[in-house]
Amino acid sequence: MDAEEVARLIRAGLPGAQVRVQTDDNTHFAARIVAREFTQLRAIARHQLIYAALGAAMGREIHALSIEALTPDEAVEE
């Protein structure tokens, strides 16, 4: 699985999200996701939404995932 496929899965689960995924080896990924759905959610709930979007790929094709999950307002503040 490559970075674009991971990004596609996340976008399918979080329509309208801005998603950037990077990888050096196609098993360890770093993702930055900006989505309105994250508003008023704690970090763990945000991660759960992302893991749900990735489904069975987590633990199979994706061995490690570093997540930066932001609301649009949080992304502007950076």
mmCIF file of the N, C-alpha and C atoms, coordinates in Angstrom:
data_MODEL
# 
_entry.id   MODEL 
# 
loop_
_atom_site.group_PDB 
_atom_site.id 
_atom_site.type_symbol 
_atom_site.label_atom_id 
_atom_site.label_alt_id 
_atom_site.label_comp_id 
_atom_site.label_asym_id 
_atom_site.label_entity_id 
_atom_site.label_seq_id 
_atom_site.pdbx_PDB_ins_code 
_atom_site.Cartn_x 
_atom_site.Cartn_y 
_atom_site.Cartn_z 
_atom_site.occupancy 
_atom_site.B_iso_or_equiv 
_atom_site.pdbx_formal_charge 
_atom_site.auth_seq_id 
_atom_site.auth_comp_id 
_atom_site.auth_asym_id 
_atom_site.auth_atom_id 
_atom_site.pdbx_PDB_model_num 
ATOM 1   N N  . MET A 1 1  ? 0.858   -1.175 0.000  1.00 0.00 ? 1  MET A N  1 
ATOM 2   C CA . MET A 1 1  ? 0.000   0.000  0.000  1.00 0.00 ? 1  MET A CA 1 
ATOM 3   C C  . MET A 1 1  ? 0.897   1.228  0.000  1.00 0.00 ? 1  MET A C  1 
ATOM 4   N N  . ASP A 1 2  ? 0.558   2.197  -0.840 1.00 0.00 ? 2  ASP A N  1 
ATOM 5   C CA . ASP A 1 2  ? 1.359   3.414  -0.889 1.00 0.00 ? 2  ASP A CA 1 
ATOM 6   C C  . ASP A 1 2  ? 0.620   4.573  -0.207 1.00 0.00 ? 2  ASP A C  1 
ATOM 7   N N  . ALA A 1 3  ? 1.297   5.707  -0.120 1.00 0.00 ? 3  ALA A N  1 
ATOM 8   C CA . ALA A 1 3  ? 0.745   6.866  0.579  1.00 0.00 ? 3  ALA A CA 1 
ATOM 9   C C  . ALA A 1 3  ? -0.561  7.343  -0.044 1.00 0.00 ? 3  ALA A C  1 
ATOM 10  N N  . GLU A 1 4  ? -0.670  7.306  -1.358 1.00 0.00 ? 4  GLU A N  1 
ATOM 11  C CA . GLU A 1 4  ? -1.892  7.777  -2.016 1.00 0.00 ? 4  GLU A CA 1 
ATOM 12  C C  . GLU A 1 4  ? -3.083  6.882  -1.685 1.00 0.00 ? 4  GLU A C  1 
ATOM 13  N N  . GLU A 1 5  ? -2.861  5.591  -1.586 1.00 0.00 ? 5  GLU A N  1 
ATOM 14  C CA . GLU A 1 5  ? -3.946  4.665  -1.228 1.00 0.00 ? 5  GLU A CA 1 
ATOM 15  C C  . GLU A 1 5  ? -4.410  4.907  0.207  1.00 0.00 ? 5  GLU A C  1 
ATOM 16  N N  . VAL A 1 6  ? -3.475  5.145  1.119  1.00 0.00 ? 6  VAL A N  1 
ATOM 17  C CA . VAL A 1 6  ? -3.839  5.470  2.502  1.00 0.00 ? 6  VAL A CA 1 
ATOM 18  C C  . VAL A 1 6  ? -4.657  6.757  2.522  1.00 0.00 ? 6  VAL A C  1 
ATOM 19  N N  . ALA A 1 7  ? -4.209  7.766  1.797  1.00 0.00 ? 7  ALA A N  1 
ATOM 20  C CA . ALA A 1 7  ? -4.939  9.037  1.736  1.00 0.00 ? 7  ALA A CA 1 
ATOM 21  C C  . ALA A 1 7  ? -6.334  8.837  1.156  1.00 0.00 ? 7  ALA A C  1 
ATOM 22  N N  . ARG A 1 8  ? -6.454  8.006  0.126  1.00 0.00 ? 8  ARG A N  1 
ATOM 23  C CA . ARG A 1 8  ? -7.760  7.750  -0.492 1.00 0.00 ? 8  ARG A CA 1 
ATOM 24  C C  . ARG A 1 8  ? -8.718  7.111  0.512  1.00 0.00 ? 8  ARG A C  1 
ATOM 25  N N  . LEU A 1 9  ? -8.238  6.156  1.291  1.00 0.00 ? 9  LEU A N  1 
ATOM 26  C CA . LEU A 1 9  ? -9.088  5.514  2.297  1.00 0.00 ? 9  LEU A CA 1 
ATOM 27  C C  . LEU A 1 9  ? -9.558  6.517  3.348  1.00 0.00 ? 9  LEU A C  1 
ATOM 28  N N  . ILE A 1 10 ? -8.652  7.377  3.789  1.00 0.00 ? 10 ILE A N  1 
ATOM 29  C CA . ILE A 1 10 ? -9.021  8.384  4.788  1.00 0.00 ? 10 ILE A CA 1 
ATOM 30  C C  . ILE A 1 10 ? -10.047 9.352  4.206  1.00 0.00 ? 10 ILE A C  1 
ATOM 31  N N  . ARG A 1 11 ? -9.825  9.804  2.982  1.00 0.00 ? 11 ARG A N  1 
ATOM 32  C CA . ARG A 1 11 ? -10.783 10.723 2.339  1.00 0.00 ? 11 ARG A CA 1 
ATOM 33  C C  . ARG A 1 11 ? -12.150 10.074 2.152  1.00 0.00 ? 11 ARG A C  1 
ATOM 34  N N  . ALA A 1 12 ? -12.172 8.786  1.864  1.00 0.00 ? 12 ALA A N  1 
ATOM 35  C CA . ALA A 1 12 ? -13.451 8.085  1.703  1.00 0.00 ? 12 ALA A CA 1 
ATOM 36  C C  . ALA A 1 12 ? -14.212 8.046  3.022  1.00 0.00 ? 12 ALA A C  1 
ATOM 37  N N  . GLY A 1 13 ? -13.502 7.901  4.131  1.00 0.00 ? 13 GLY A N  1 
ATOM 38  C CA . GLY A 1 13 ? -14.146 7.853  5.442  1.00 0.00 ? 13 GLY A CA 1 
ATOM 39  C C  . GLY A 1 13 ? -14.451 9.217  6.022  1.00 0.00 ? 13 GLY A C  1 
ATOM 40  N N  . LEU A 1 14 ? -13.715 10.227 5.572  1.00 0.00 ? 14 LEU A N  1 
ATOM 41  C CA . LEU A 1 14 ? -13.899 11.600 6.049  1.00 0.00 ? 14 LEU A CA 1 
ATOM 42  C C  . LEU A 1 14 ? -14.007 12.530 4.833  1.00 0.00 ? 14 LEU A C  1 
ATOM 43  N N  . PRO A 1 15 ? -15.140 12.473 4.129  1.00 0.00 ? 15 PRO A N  1 
ATOM 44  C CA . PRO A 1 15 ? -15.294 13.294 2.921  1.00 0.00 ? 15 PRO A CA 1 
ATOM 45  C C  . PRO A 1 15 ? -15.066 14.776 3.218  1.00 0.00 ? 15 PRO A C  1 
ATOM 46  N N  . GLY A 1 16 ? -14.340 15.428 2.346  1.00 0.00 ? 16 GLY A N  1 
ATOM 47  C CA . GLY A 1 16 ? -14.057 16.846 2.518  1.00 0.00 ? 16 GLY A CA 1 
ATOM 48  C C  . GLY A 1 16 ? -12.803 17.132 3.318  1.00 0.00 ? 16 GLY A C  1 
ATOM 49  N N  . ALA A 1 17 ? -12.216 16.109 3.901  1.00 0.00 ? 17 ALA A N  1 
ATOM 50  C CA . ALA A 1 17 ? -10.999 16.304 4.690  1.00 0.00 ? 17 ALA A CA 1 
ATOM 51  C C  . ALA A 1 17 ? -9.822  16.627 3.780  1.00 0.00 ? 17 ALA A C  1 
ATOM 52  N N  . GLN A 1 18 ? -8.920  17.435 4.303  1.00 0.00 ? 18 GLN A N  1 
ATOM 53  C CA . GLN A 1 18 ? -7.639  17.673 3.636  1.00 0.00 ? 18 GLN A CA 1 
ATOM 54  C C  . GLN A 1 18 ? -6.672  16.642 4.202  1.00 0.00 ? 18 GLN A C  1 
ATOM 55  N N  . VAL A 1 19 ? -6.097  15.829 3.346  1.00 0.00 ? 19 VAL A N  1 
ATOM 56  C CA . VAL A 1 19 ? -5.271  14.705 3.800  1.00 0.00 ? 19 VAL A CA 1 
ATOM 57  C C  . VAL A 1 19 ? -3.919  14.745 3.101  1.00 0.00 ? 19 VAL A C  1 
ATOM 58  N N  . ARG A 1 20 ? -2.863  14.640 3.895  1.00 0.00 ? 20 ARG A N  1 
ATOM 59  C CA . ARG A 1 20 ? -1.508  14.501 3.360  1.00 0.00 ? 20 ARG A CA 1 
ATOM 60  C C  . ARG A 1 20 ? -0.862  13.308 4.054  1.00 0.00 ? 20 ARG A C  1 
ATOM 61  N N  . VAL A 1 21 ? -0.370  12.367 3.279  1.00 0.00 ? 21 VAL A N  1 
ATOM 62  C CA . VAL A 1 21 ? 0.256   11.161 3.825  1.00 0.00 ? 21 VAL A CA 1 
ATOM 63  C C  . VAL A 1 21 ? 1.646   11.024 3.227  1.00 0.00 ? 21 VAL A C  1 
ATOM 64  N N  . GLN A 1 22 ? 2.600   10.698 4.082  1.00 0.00 ? 22 GLN A N  1 
ATOM 65  C CA . GLN A 1 22 ? 3.974   10.476 3.638  1.00 0.00 ? 22 GLN A CA 1 
ATOM 66  C C  . GLN A 1 22 ? 4.457   9.119  4.126  1.00 0.00 ? 22 GLN A C  1 
ATOM 67  N N  . THR A 1 23 ? 5.367   8.520  3.369  1.00 0.00 ? 23 THR A N  1 
ATOM 68  C CA . THR A 1 23 ? 5.976   7.253  3.759  1.00 0.00 ? 23 THR A CA 1 
ATOM 69  C C  . THR A 1 23 ? 7.324   7.114  3.074  1.00 0.00 ? 23 THR A C  1 
ATOM 70  N N  . ASP A 1 24 ? 8.225   6.414  3.729  1.00 0.00 ? 24 ASP A N  1 
ATOM 71  C CA . ASP A 1 24 ? 9.511   6.087  3.117  1.00 0.00 ? 24 ASP A CA 1 
ATOM 72  C C  . ASP A 1 24 ? 9.558   4.637  2.659  1.00 0.00 ? 24 ASP A C  1 
ATOM 73  N N  . ASP A 1 25 ? 8.686   3.799  3.243  1.00 0.00 ? 25 ASP A N  1 
ATOM 74  C CA . ASP A 1 25 ? 8.792   2.357  2.982  1.00 0.00 ? 25 ASP A CA 1 
ATOM 75  C C  . ASP A 1 25 ? 7.463   1.660  2.683  1.00 0.00 ? 25 ASP A C  1 
ATOM 76  N N  . ASN A 1 26 ? 6.377   2.408  2.562  1.00 0.00 ? 26 ASN A N  1 
ATOM 77  C CA . ASN A 1 26 ? 5.040   1.861  2.279  1.00 0.00 ? 26 ASN A CA 1 
ATOM 78  C C  . ASN A 1 26 ? 4.512   0.919  3.358  1.00 0.00 ? 26 ASN A C  1 
ATOM 79  N N  . THR A 1 27 ? 5.042   1.004  4.570  1.00 0.00 ? 27 THR A N  1 
ATOM 80  C CA . THR A 1 27 ? 4.464   0.295  5.717  1.00 0.00 ? 27 THR A CA 1 
ATOM 81  C C  . THR A 1 27 ? 4.356   1.208  6.936  1.00 0.00 ? 27 THR A C  1 
ATOM 82  N N  . HIS A 1 28 ? 5.215   2.222  7.015  1.00 0.00 ? 28 HIS A N  1 
ATOM 83  C CA . HIS A 1 28 ? 5.193   3.198  8.102  1.00 0.00 ? 28 HIS A CA 1 
ATOM 84  C C  . HIS A 1 28 ? 4.789   4.539  7.495  1.00 0.00 ? 28 HIS A C  1 
ATOM 85  N N  . PHE A 1 29 ? 3.711   5.122  8.022  1.00 0.00 ? 29 PHE A N  1 
ATOM 86  C CA . PHE A 1 29 ? 3.123   6.313  7.411  1.00 0.00 ? 29 PHE A CA 1 
ATOM 87  C C  . PHE A 1 29 ? 2.994   7.445  8.425  1.00 0.00 ? 29 PHE A C  1 
ATOM 88  N N  . ALA A 1 30 ? 3.016   8.663  7.921  1.00 0.00 ? 30 ALA A N  1 
ATOM 89  C CA . ALA A 1 30 ? 2.714   9.860  8.702  1.00 0.00 ? 30 ALA A CA 1 
ATOM 90  C C  . ALA A 1 30 ? 1.591   10.584 7.966  1.00 0.00 ? 30 ALA A C  1 
ATOM 91  N N  . ALA A 1 31 ? 0.515   10.885 8.681  1.00 0.00 ? 31 ALA A N  1 
ATOM 92  C CA . ALA A 1 31 ? -0.650  11.514 8.054  1.00 0.00 ? 31 ALA A CA 1 
ATOM 93  C C  . ALA A 1 31 ? -1.011  12.804 8.780  1.00 0.00 ? 31 ALA A C  1 
ATOM 94  N N  . ARG A 1 32 ? -1.341  13.814 7.992  1.00 0.00 ? 32 ARG A N  1 
ATOM 95  C CA . ARG A 1 32 ? -1.886  15.072 8.519  1.00 0.00 ? 32 ARG A CA 1 
ATOM 96  C C  . ARG A 1 32 ? -3.273  15.209 7.921  1.00 0.00 ? 32 ARG A C  1 
ATOM 97  N N  . ILE A 1 33 ? -4.275  15.231 8.795  1.00 0.00 ? 33 ILE A N  1 
ATOM 98  C CA . ILE A 1 33 ? -5.663  15.283 8.355  1.00 0.00 ? 33 ILE A CA 1 
ATOM 99  C C  . ILE A 1 33 ? -6.323  16.502 8.983  1.00 0.00 ? 33 ILE A C  1 
ATOM 100 N N  . VAL A 1 34 ? -6.939  17.325 8.152  1.00 0.00 ? 34 VAL A N  1 
ATOM 101 C CA . VAL A 1 34 ? -7.698  18.486 8.615  1.00 0.00 ? 34 VAL A CA 1 
ATOM 102 C C  . VAL A 1 34 ? -9.150  18.236 8.225  1.00 0.00 ? 34 VAL A C  1 
ATOM 103 N N  . ALA A 1 35 ? -10.029 18.164 9.254  1.00 0.00 ? 35 ALA A N  1 
ATOM 104 C CA . ALA A 1 35 ? -11.431 17.836 8.982  1.00 0.00 ? 35 ALA A CA 1 
ATOM 105 C C  . ALA A 1 35 ? -12.356 18.517 9.981  1.00 0.00 ? 35 ALA A C  1 
ATOM 106 N N  . ARG A 1 36 ? -13.492 18.973 9.485  1.00 0.00 ? 36 ARG A N  1 
ATOM 107 C CA . ARG A 1 36 ? -14.510 19.577 10.362 1.00 0.00 ? 36 ARG A CA 1 
ATOM 108 C C  . ARG A 1 36 ? -15.046 18.565 11.366 1.00 0.00 ? 36 ARG A C  1 
ATOM 109 N N  . GLU A 1 37 ? -15.055 17.295 10.976 1.00 0.00 ? 37 GLU A N  1 
ATOM 110 C CA . GLU A 1 37 ? -15.582 16.245 11.861 1.00 0.00 ? 37 GLU A CA 1 
ATOM 111 C C  . GLU A 1 37 ? -14.828 16.170 13.187 1.00 0.00 ? 37 GLU A C  1 
ATOM 112 N N  . PHE A 1 38 ? -13.617 16.717 13.246 1.00 0.00 ? 38 PHE A N  1 
ATOM 113 C CA . PHE A 1 38 ? -12.815 16.661 14.467 1.00 0.00 ? 38 PHE A CA 1 
ATOM 114 C C  . PHE A 1 38 ? -13.218 17.716 15.497 1.00 0.00 ? 38 PHE A C  1 
ATOM 115 N N  . THR A 1 39 ? -14.053 18.672 15.095 1.00 0.00 ? 39 THR A N  1 
ATOM 116 C CA . THR A 1 39 ? -14.458 19.740 16.002 1.00 0.00 ? 39 THR A CA 1 
ATOM 117 C C  . THR A 1 39 ? -15.094 19.152 17.256 1.00 0.00 ? 39 THR A C  1 
ATOM 118 N N  . GLN A 1 40 ? -14.634 19.611 18.402 1.00 0.00 ? 40 GLN A N  1 
ATOM 119 C CA . GLN A 1 40 ? -15.107 19.209 19.728 1.00 0.00 ? 40 GLN A CA 1 
ATOM 120 C C  . GLN A 1 40 ? -14.812 17.744 20.065 1.00 0.00 ? 40 GLN A C  1 
ATOM 121 N N  . LEU A 1 41 ? -13.903 17.104 19.328 1.00 0.00 ? 41 LEU A N  1 
ATOM 122 C CA . LEU A 1 41 ? -13.499 15.738 19.660 1.00 0.00 ? 41 LEU A CA 1 
ATOM 123 C C  . LEU A 1 41 ? -12.099 15.754 20.259 1.00 0.00 ? 41 LEU A C  1 
ATOM 124 N N  . ARG A 1 42 ? -11.891 14.895 21.250 1.00 0.00 ? 42 ARG A N  1 
ATOM 125 C CA . ARG A 1 42 ? -10.551 14.731 21.810 1.00 0.00 ? 42 ARG A CA 1 
ATOM 126 C C  . ARG A 1 42 ? -9.694  13.941 20.827 1.00 0.00 ? 42 ARG A C  1 
ATOM 127 N N  . ALA A 1 43 ? -8.407  13.955 21.063 1.00 0.00 ? 43 ALA A N  1 
ATOM 128 C CA . ALA A 1 43 ? -7.463  13.291 20.155 1.00 0.00 ? 43 ALA A CA 1 
ATOM 129 C C  . ALA A 1 43 ? -7.812  11.822 19.937 1.00 0.00 ? 43 ALA A C  1 
ATOM 130 N N  . ILE A 1 44 ? -8.163  11.101 20.986 1.00 0.00 ? 44 ILE A N  1 
ATOM 131 C CA . ILE A 1 44 ? -8.456  9.670  20.844 1.00 0.00 ? 44 ILE A CA 1 
ATOM 132 C C  . ILE A 1 44 ? -9.656  9.435  19.927 1.00 0.00 ? 44 ILE A C  1 
ATOM 133 N N  . ALA A 1 45 ? -10.674 10.264 20.034 1.00 0.00 ? 45 ALA A N  1 
ATOM 134 C CA . ALA A 1 45 ? -11.855 10.119 19.175 1.00 0.00 ? 45 ALA A CA 1 
ATOM 135 C C  . ALA A 1 45 ? -11.518 10.461 17.724 1.00 0.00 ? 45 ALA A C  1 
ATOM 136 N N  . ARG A 1 46 ? -10.652 11.433 17.524 1.00 0.00 ? 46 ARG A N  1 
ATOM 137 C CA . ARG A 1 46 ? -10.215 11.781 16.170 1.00 0.00 ? 46 ARG A CA 1 
ATOM 138 C C  . ARG A 1 46 ? -9.474  10.597 15.548 1.00 0.00 ? 46 ARG A C  1 
ATOM 139 N N  . HIS A 1 47 ? -8.570  10.009 16.331 1.00 0.00 ? 47 HIS A N  1 
ATOM 140 C CA . HIS A 1 47 ? -7.809  8.857  15.841 1.00 0.00 ? 47 HIS A CA 1 
ATOM 141 C C  . HIS A 1 47 ? -8.733  7.681  15.542 1.00 0.00 ? 47 HIS A C  1 
ATOM 142 N N  . GLN A 1 48 ? -9.740  7.484  16.360 1.00 0.00 ? 48 GLN A N  1 
ATOM 143 C CA . GLN A 1 48 ? -10.683 6.387  16.120 1.00 0.00 ? 48 GLN A CA 1 
ATOM 144 C C  . GLN A 1 48 ? -11.411 6.561  14.789 1.00 0.00 ? 48 GLN A C  1 
ATOM 145 N N  . LEU A 1 49 ? -11.765 7.794  14.439 1.00 0.00 ? 49 LEU A N  1 
ATOM 146 C CA . LEU A 1 49 ? -12.399 8.049  13.138 1.00 0.00 ? 49 LEU A CA 1 
ATOM 147 C C  . LEU A 1 49 ? -11.458 7.685  11.992 1.00 0.00 ? 49 LEU A C  1 
ATOM 148 N N  . ILE A 1 50 ? -10.200 8.026  12.158 1.00 0.00 ? 50 ILE A N  1 
ATOM 149 C CA . ILE A 1 50 ? -9.212  7.728  11.117 1.00 0.00 ? 50 ILE A CA 1 
ATOM 150 C C  . ILE A 1 50 ? -8.994  6.221  11.005 1.00 0.00 ? 50 ILE A C  1 
ATOM 151 N N  . TYR A 1 51 ? -8.843  5.543  12.145 1.00 0.00 ? 51 TYR A N  1 
ATOM 152 C CA . TYR A 1 51 ? -8.662  4.087  12.125 1.00 0.00 ? 51 TYR A CA 1 
ATOM 153 C C  . TYR A 1 51 ? -9.874  3.398  11.502 1.00 0.00 ? 51 TYR A C  1 
ATOM 154 N N  . ALA A 1 52 ? -11.058 3.897  11.780 1.00 0.00 ? 52 ALA A N  1 
ATOM 155 C CA . ALA A 1 52 ? -12.267 3.311  11.186 1.00 0.00 ? 52 ALA A CA 1 
ATOM 156 C C  . ALA A 1 52 ? -12.247 3.472  9.666  1.00 0.00 ? 52 ALA A C  1 
ATOM 157 N N  . ALA A 1 53 ? -11.776 4.614  9.188  1.00 0.00 ? 53 ALA A N  1 
ATOM 158 C CA . ALA A 1 53 ? -11.695 4.839  7.743  1.00 0.00 ? 53 ALA A CA 1 
ATOM 159 C C  . ALA A 1 53 ? -10.695 3.887  7.089  1.00 0.00 ? 53 ALA A C  1 
ATOM 160 N N  . LEU A 1 54 ? -9.635  3.561  7.803  1.00 0.00 ? 54 LEU A N  1 
ATOM 161 C CA . LEU A 1 54 ? -8.600  2.679  7.250  1.00 0.00 ? 54 LEU A CA 1 
ATOM 162 C C  . LEU A 1 54 ? -8.979  1.208  7.341  1.00 0.00 ? 54 LEU A C  1 
ATOM 163 N N  . GLY A 1 55 ? -9.884  0.885  8.253  1.00 0.00 ? 55 GLY A N  1 
ATOM 164 C CA . GLY A 1 55 ? -10.401 -0.476 8.357  1.00 0.00 ? 55 GLY A CA 1 
ATOM 165 C C  . GLY A 1 55 ? -9.325  -1.530 8.514  1.00 0.00 ? 55 GLY A C  1 
ATOM 166 N N  . ALA A 1 56 ? -9.437  -2.597 7.745  1.00 0.00 ? 56 ALA A N  1 
ATOM 167 C CA . ALA A 1 56 ? -8.564  -3.759 7.868  1.00 0.00 ? 56 ALA A CA 1 
ATOM 168 C C  . ALA A 1 56 ? -7.119  -3.472 7.468  1.00 0.00 ? 56 ALA A C  1 
ATOM 169 N N  . ALA A 1 57 ? -6.871  -2.370 6.777  1.00 0.00 ? 57 ALA A N  1 
ATOM 170 C CA . ALA A 1 57 ? -5.498  -2.047 6.377  1.00 0.00 ? 57 ALA A CA 1 
ATOM 171 C C  . ALA A 1 57 ? -4.603  -1.792 7.587  1.00 0.00 ? 57 ALA A C  1 
ATOM 172 N N  . MET A 1 58 ? -5.203  -1.303 8.690  1.00 0.00 ? 58 MET A N  1 
ATOM 173 C CA . MET A 1 58 ? -4.425  -1.087 9.910  1.00 0.00 ? 58 MET A CA 1 
ATOM 174 C C  . MET A 1 58 ? -3.985  -2.443 10.456 1.00 0.00 ? 58 MET A C  1 
ATOM 175 N N  . GLY A 1 59 ? -2.694  -2.582 10.661 1.00 0.00 ? 59 GLY A N  1 
ATOM 176 C CA . GLY A 1 59 ? -2.165  -3.830 11.184 1.00 0.00 ? 59 GLY A CA 1 
ATOM 177 C C  . GLY A 1 59 ? -1.815  -4.841 10.109 1.00 0.00 ? 59 GLY A C  1 
ATOM 178 N N  . ARG A 1 60 ? -2.278  -4.610 8.914  1.00 0.00 ? 60 ARG A N  1 
ATOM 179 C CA . ARG A 1 60 ? -1.917  -5.480 7.785  1.00 0.00 ? 60 ARG A CA 1 
ATOM 180 C C  . ARG A 1 60 ? -0.929  -4.722 6.912  1.00 0.00 ? 60 ARG A C  1 
ATOM 181 N N  . GLU A 1 61 ? -1.434  -3.967 5.946  1.00 0.00 ? 61 GLU A N  1 
ATOM 182 C CA . GLU A 1 61 ? -0.547  -3.192 5.072  1.00 0.00 ? 61 GLU A CA 1 
ATOM 183 C C  . GLU A 1 61 ? 0.093   -2.007 5.796  1.00 0.00 ? 61 GLU A C  1 
ATOM 184 N N  . ILE A 1 62 ? -0.619  -1.468 6.773  1.00 0.00 ? 62 ILE A N  1 
ATOM 185 C CA . ILE A 1 62 ? -0.108  -0.323 7.538  1.00 0.00 ? 62 ILE A CA 1 
ATOM 186 C C  . ILE A 1 62 ? 0.394   -0.847 8.877  1.00 0.00 ? 62 ILE A C  1 
ATOM 187 N N  . HIS A 1 63 ? 1.709   -0.809 9.066  1.00 0.00 ? 63 HIS A N  1 
ATOM 188 C CA . HIS A 1 63 ? 2.291   -1.317 10.311 1.00 0.00 ? 63 HIS A CA 1 
ATOM 189 C C  . HIS A 1 63 ? 2.412   -0.226 11.369 1.00 0.00 ? 63 HIS A C  1 
ATOM 190 N N  . ALA A 1 64 ? 2.558   1.018  10.936 1.00 0.00 ? 64 ALA A N  1 
ATOM 191 C CA . ALA A 1 64 ? 2.654   2.136  11.871 1.00 0.00 ? 64 ALA A CA 1 
ATOM 192 C C  . ALA A 1 64 ? 2.083   3.381  11.202 1.00 0.00 ? 64 ALA A C  1 
ATOM 193 N N  . LEU A 1 65 ? 1.373   4.175  12.010 1.00 0.00 ? 65 LEU A N  1 
ATOM 194 C CA . LEU A 1 65 ? 0.769   5.399  11.493 1.00 0.00 ? 65 LEU A CA 1 
ATOM 195 C C  . LEU A 1 65 ? 0.901   6.507  12.527 1.00 0.00 ? 65 LEU A C  1 
ATOM 196 N N  . SER A 1 66 ? 1.608   7.550  12.162 1.00 0.00 ? 66 SER A N  1 
ATOM 197 C CA . SER A 1 66 ? 1.702   8.754  12.973 1.00 0.00 ? 66 SER A CA 1 
ATOM 198 C C  . SER A 1 66 ? 0.616   9.703  12.478 1.00 0.00 ? 66 SER A C  1 
ATOM 199 N N  . ILE A 1 67 ? -0.203  10.211 13.407 1.00 0.00 ? 67 ILE A N  1 
ATOM 200 C CA . ILE A 1 67 ? -1.365  11.015 13.018 1.00 0.00 ? 67 ILE A CA 1 
ATOM 201 C C  . ILE A 1 67 ? -1.282  12.419 13.599 1.00 0.00 ? 67 ILE A C  1 
ATOM 202 N N  . GLU A 1 68 ? -1.503  13.403 12.744 1.00 0.00 ? 68 GLU A N  1 
ATOM 203 C CA . GLU A 1 68 ? -1.752  14.778 13.159 1.00 0.00 ? 68 GLU A CA 1 
ATOM 204 C C  . GLU A 1 68 ? -3.163  15.086 12.681 1.00 0.00 ? 68 GLU A C  1 
ATOM 205 N N  . ALA A 1 69 ? -4.115  15.163 13.613 1.00 0.00 ? 69 ALA A N  1 
ATOM 206 C CA . ALA A 1 69 ? -5.529  15.354 13.282 1.00 0.00 ? 69 ALA A CA 1 
ATOM 207 C C  . ALA A 1 69 ? -5.973  16.720 13.803 1.00 0.00 ? 69 ALA A C  1 
ATOM 208 N N  . LEU A 1 70 ? -6.339  17.600 12.882 1.00 0.00 ? 70 LEU A N  1 
ATOM 209 C CA . LEU A 1 70 ? -6.668  18.979 13.229 1.00 0.00 ? 70 LEU A CA 1 
ATOM 210 C C  . LEU A 1 70 ? -8.028  19.391 12.691 1.00 0.00 ? 70 LEU A C  1 
ATOM 211 N N  . THR A 1 71 ? -8.665  20.327 13.400 1.00 0.00 ? 71 THR A N  1 
ATOM 212 C CA . THR A 1 71 ? -9.842  20.995 12.851 1.00 0.00 ? 71 THR A CA 1 
ATOM 213 C C  . THR A 1 71 ? -9.341  22.085 11.907 1.00 0.00 ? 71 THR A C  1 
ATOM 214 N N  . PRO A 1 72 ? -10.206 22.610 11.043 1.00 0.00 ? 72 PRO A N  1 
ATOM 215 C CA . PRO A 1 72 ? -9.768  23.717 10.179 1.00 0.00 ? 72 PRO A CA 1 
ATOM 216 C C  . PRO A 1 72 ? -9.242  24.917 10.978 1.00 0.00 ? 72 PRO A C  1 
ATOM 217 N N  . ASP A 1 73 ? -9.884  25.246 12.096 1.00 0.00 ? 73 ASP A N  1 
ATOM 218 C CA . ASP A 1 73 ? -9.421  26.367 12.920 1.00 0.00 ? 73 ASP A CA 1 
ATOM 219 C C  . ASP A 1 73 ? -8.038  26.096 13.498 1.00 0.00 ? 73 ASP A C  1 
ATOM 220 N N  . GLU A 1 74 ? -7.799  24.879 13.954 1.00 0.00 ? 74 GLU A N  1 
ATOM 221 C CA . GLU A 1 74 ? -6.487  24.526 14.501 1.00 0.00 ? 74 GLU A CA 1 
ATOM 222 C C  . GLU A 1 74 ? -5.408  24.592 13.425 1.00 0.00 ? 74 GLU A C  1 
ATOM 223 N N  . ALA A 1 75 ? -5.749  24.201 12.217 1.00 0.00 ? 75 ALA A N  1 
ATOM 224 C CA . ALA A 1 75 ? -4.782  24.224 11.119 1.00 0.00 ? 75 ALA A CA 1 
ATOM 225 C C  . ALA A 1 75 ? -4.382  25.655 10.770 1.00 0.00 ? 75 ALA A C  1 
ATOM 226 N N  . VAL A 1 76 ? -5.332  26.586 10.854 1.00 0.00 ? 76 VAL A N  1 
ATOM 227 C CA . VAL A 1 76 ? -5.048  27.991 10.560 1.00 0.00 ? 76 VAL A CA 1 
ATOM 228 C C  . VAL A 1 76 ? -4.130  28.581 11.624 1.00 0.00 ? 76 VAL A C  1 
ATOM 229 N N  . GLU A 1 77 ? -4.283  28.142 12.868 1.00 0.00 ? 77 GLU A N  1 
ATOM 230 C CA . GLU A 1 77 ? -3.495  28.672 13.980 1.00 0.00 ? 77 GLU A CA 1 
ATOM 231 C C  . GLU A 1 77 ? -2.027  28.280 13.898 1.00 0.00 ? 77 GLU A C  1 
ATOM 232 N N  . GLU A 1 78 ? -1.713  27.243 13.140 1.00 0.00 ? 78 GLU A N  1 
ATOM 233 C CA . GLU A 1 78 ? -0.320  26.771 13.067 1.00 0.00 ? 78 GLU A CA 1 
ATOM 234 C C  . GLU A 1 78 ? 0.571   27.719 12.335 1.00 0.00 ? 78 GLU A C  1 
# 
